[in-house]
Amino acid sequence: MQASSAGDVLAIHQVINEWAYEMDVNNGLSMAPLLTEDCQYVVRGVKRDGRDAVVEFYNGRLSEFADGPPIHRHALANHRVTFSSADEARCDFNLIYFSSVVTAMGADVADPLSYADVWMDVRRCADGHWRIASFDSQPVFVRTPK
């Protein structure tokens, strides 16, 4: 493990928290500044190569919601940052995903839809900002219709 500063760990946590906020507030539509240009992003089991492909996915996803996107929140826990170099790190964490779609499944809106293990690789870019270079996750618990 490479040496790191507390400032780097905080900056990495911040970019990941900005990602969750972006997902919750803007449905991923304004995510581009948080991603490296060459990021690899796995969502719904499909790898999207590059920032543009990720943005295209989130733009296209909006059409799935006839009544507009559901209310959702991403709660993050148990962050663990491991540096592979001074400018590259992996952050493992847990994601508890809440979404108003659970009401159609017979659950209370306050019940989580899923709990997942998440892995994000981050990189410090030439401008000094940390950005997401890769994203992947594995659901551990997923709500099923009652």
ABEGO torsion letter per residue (X at the ends): XBBBBAAAAAAAAAAAAAAAAAAAAAGGAAAAAABBAABBBBBGGBBBBEAAAAAAAAAAAAAABAAEBBBBBBBBBGBBBBBABAABBBBBBBBBBBBAAAAAAGBBAABBABBBBBBBBBBBBAAGBBBBABBBBBBABBBBBX
